[in-house]
Amino acid sequence: MRITIFGTGYVGLVTGACLAHSGNHVVCVDIDEDKIARLTRGEIPIYEPGLEQIVHENVASGRLRFTTDAADAVAHGTLQFIAVGTPPDEDGSADLKYVLKVAQTIGEHMNDYRLVITKSTVPVGTSDKVRAQLASAVAARGVEVEFDVASNPEFLKEGAAIDDFMKPDRVVVGVDNERAAEHLRALYAPFNRQHDRTIVMDIRSAELTKYAANVMLATKISLMNELSQVADRVDADIEQVRRAIGADHRIGYHFIYPGCGFGGSCFPKDVRALGQTAAELGYEAEIINSVERVNNRQKSVLFDKLRYHFGGDLTGKTIALWGLAFKPNTDDMREAPACTLMESLWAAGARVRAYDPEAMGETRRIYGERDDLTLCTDGETAATGADALVLVTEWHIFRTPDFDALAGLMNTPVLVDGRNIYKPSYVAQAGFAYYGIGRSAASGARTTLG
Ligand SMILES: NC(=O)c1ccc[n+]([C@@H]2O[C@H](COP(=O)([O-])OP(=O)(O)OC[C@H]3O[C@@H](n4cnc5c(N)ncnc54)[C@H](O)[C@@H]3O)[C@@H](O)[C@H]2O)c1
């Protein structure tokens, strides 16, 4: 099939590469000339495991190419995917200007049938707006061209995006006619070998499904984080609680890890946007709104523990951070807890020494050169001379440090474990003051907040 993808970010580039890999002819188009120039040179602008190889293979085979030429891109694909960003507007609702701009562009250039598929995460009713934009752009040219619209939300996880796309749990397809359904069934047939994972539904339900999935997952995290706050205060160990409640198959072990709050480009903005959609319709979505409030509060937990340890004064302290990306296996810093922590530390007069395996460039891009930020070549260098070490992102490389050696490198051996990946008693043996998230004094932690 001939496919065009508008937007070569995390979603568009992965979608384009994977669809080319399954035999389609794909054109990826972006307005970011620098990004397209880099891709054309074979450089991958984001870090995503396995992506580089797939892109190179499919460019070499002639099934994948990149352009900034919208007319060329619209002429290429019978299927036109919209995979551009939908950042939060001032009131938290999704800003649709990029999505509707693409609809306008497709309408300005299309000369025969096109199926326009929204893959970006968009509020319920957006496909109607896309349809109206296409219709008005076509009408303005005084021509008649047939088209369908569809919703095909994306569920990939950054860090495992290729695998998620190639072996999806489900493919959600929202359509309002059989022609559109057939195109999308045919497109996704190679991903349905084992059993049919495609769930065809009406467009509005497909749009809502994406938000429902993200809000459900975000709710599990926020609830667990709230329970960890209770555990801290009653001197219980949330890790023992987690193991026991996860054994109940109605609850399960996924997404019940307490931590320092969720970040990334999806959960925070999607939770906010769904709450805003409900509010606009006169319904106060109480659970959804509190998921965001709990998460914002949780993002200060690392700073609170440091402030507690240092008696409320962090002036002149040097704090080492392990991990900056919002989660492992990505360089994405959007809404990352590390940003909240660094900004709080700087405001309190502390200095930061940090290391992340992939997100250092992104950190430099966001914060630039500053005296109170030192980006280090590895975790040990970051910890050297530090007054405390904070594990923010649970990259594999941080899992089993030599705590004795680490204690020797630091000015004072203080460890705040933002993901509960270390065993408190083991860390304490090396002389560390250990602070986990919701872990008890009985297991070697000193967690009671002032
Ligand atoms: N990142 C994820 O893990 C993920 C997962 C599922 C869904 N989503 C959703 O997918 C959408 C895209 O997310 P992302 O993380 O890939 O975004 P991104 O910001 O990484 O990339 C968006 C790209 O679109 C380009 N763009 C903007 N306007 C354009 C236009 N008119 N024509 C062509 N290109 C244009 C931008 O230059 C940018 O390269 C969002 O709605 C997001 O919520 C993201």
The ligand as an SDF file (V2000), in Angstrom:
LIG
                    3D

 44 48  0  0  0  0  0  0  0  0999 V2000
    5.1400    9.8150   22.1540 N   0  0  0  0  0  0  0  0  0  0  0  0
    4.3850    8.7680   22.4590 C   0  0  0  0  0  0  0  0  0  0  0  0
    4.7990    7.8200   23.1310 O   0  0  0  0  0  0  0  0  0  0  0  0
    2.9630    8.7050   21.9460 C   0  0  0  0  0  0  0  0  0  0  0  0
    2.2580    7.4970   22.0440 C   0  0  0  0  0  0  0  0  0  0  0  0
    0.9560    7.4340   21.5580 C   0  0  0  0  0  0  0  0  0  0  0  0
    0.3730    8.5760   21.0270 C   0  0  0  0  0  0  0  0  0  0  0  0
    1.0610    9.7490   20.9700 N   0  0  0  0  0  0  0  0  0  0  0  0
    0.4010   10.9090   20.3510 C   0  0  0  0  0  0  0  0  0  0  0  0
    0.8770   11.0230   19.0140 O   0  0  0  0  0  0  0  0  0  0  0  0
    0.9960   12.3940   18.6420 C   0  0  0  0  0  0  0  0  0  0  0  0
    2.4050   12.7150   18.2120 C   0  0  0  0  0  0  0  0  0  0  0  0
    3.2510   12.5210   19.3210 O   0  0  0  0  0  0  0  0  0  0  0  0
    4.8410   12.5260   19.1850 P   0  0  0  0  0  0  0  0  0  0  0  0
    5.3860   12.2280   20.5300 O   0  0  0  0  0  0  0  0  0  0  0  0
    5.2390   11.6900   18.0240 O   0  0  0  0  0  0  0  0  0  0  0  0
    5.0690   14.0780   18.8090 O   0  0  0  0  0  0  0  0  0  0  0  0
    6.4330   14.8240   18.4280 P   0  0  0  0  0  0  0  0  0  0  0  0
    6.3240   16.1690   19.0010 O   0  0  0  0  0  0  0  0  0  0  0  0
    7.6140   13.9420   18.7530 O   0  0  0  0  0  0  0  0  0  0  0  0
    6.3800   14.9230   16.8200 O   0  0  0  0  0  0  0  0  0  0  0  0
    5.4230   15.6750   16.1260 C   0  0  0  0  0  0  0  0  0  0  0  0
    6.0340   16.0420   14.7640 C   0  0  0  0  0  0  0  0  0  0  0  0
    5.0130   16.6410   13.9530 O   0  0  0  0  0  0  0  0  0  0  0  0
    5.6380   17.6350   13.1490 C   0  0  0  0  0  0  0  0  0  0  0  0
    4.6370   18.5310   12.5680 N   0  0  0  0  0  0  0  0  0  0  0  0
    3.9480   19.5370   13.1600 C   0  0  0  0  0  0  0  0  0  0  0  0
    3.1080   20.1300   12.2610 N   0  0  0  0  0  0  0  0  0  0  0  0
    3.2870   19.4780   11.0880 C   0  0  0  0  0  0  0  0  0  0  0  0
    2.7170   19.6160    9.7880 C   0  0  0  0  0  0  0  0  0  0  0  0
    1.8040   20.5430    9.5310 N   0  0  0  0  0  0  0  0  0  0  0  0
    3.1290   18.7750    8.8010 N   0  0  0  0  0  0  0  0  0  0  0  0
    4.0600   17.8220    9.0530 C   0  0  0  0  0  0  0  0  0  0  0  0
    4.6300   17.6470   10.2630 N   0  0  0  0  0  0  0  0  0  0  0  0
    4.2580   18.4640   11.2750 C   0  0  0  0  0  0  0  0  0  0  0  0
    6.6080   18.2890   14.1200 C   0  0  0  0  0  0  0  0  0  0  0  0
    7.6090   19.0360   13.4300 O   0  0  0  0  0  0  0  0  0  0  0  0
    7.1660   17.0550   14.8460 C   0  0  0  0  0  0  0  0  0  0  0  0
    8.3270   16.5420   14.1840 O   0  0  0  0  0  0  0  0  0  0  0  0
    0.5050   13.1860   19.8470 C   0  0  0  0  0  0  0  0  0  0  0  0
   -0.8770   13.4480   19.6960 O   0  0  0  0  0  0  0  0  0  0  0  0
    0.7170   12.2310   20.9880 C   0  0  0  0  0  0  0  0  0  0  0  0
   -0.1520   12.4760   22.0650 O   0  0  0  0  0  0  0  0  0  0  0  0
    2.3480    9.8240   21.3970 C   0  0  0  0  0  0  0  0  0  0  0  0
  1  2  1  0
  2  3  2  0
  2  4  1  0
  4  5  1  0
  4 44  2  0
  5  6  2  0
  6  7  1  0
  7  8  2  0
  8  9  1  0
  8 44  1  0
  9 10  1  0
  9 42  1  0
 10 11  1  0
 11 12  1  0
 11 40  1  0
 12 13  1  0
 13 14  1  0
 14 15  2  0
 14 16  1  0
 14 17  1  0
 17 18  1  0
 18 19  2  0
 18 20  1  0
 18 21  1  0
 21 22  1  0
 22 23  1  0
 23 24  1  0
 23 38  1  0
 24 25  1  0
 25 26  1  0
 25 36  1  0
 26 27  1  0
 26 35  1  0
 27 28  2  0
 28 29  1  0
 29 30  1  0
 29 35  2  0
 30 31  1  0
 30 32  2  0
 32 33  1  0
 33 34  2  0
 34 35  1  0
 36 37  1  0
 36 38  1  0
 38 39  1  0
 40 41  1  0
 40 42  1  0
 42 43  1  0
M  CHG  2   8   1  16  -1
M  END
$$$$
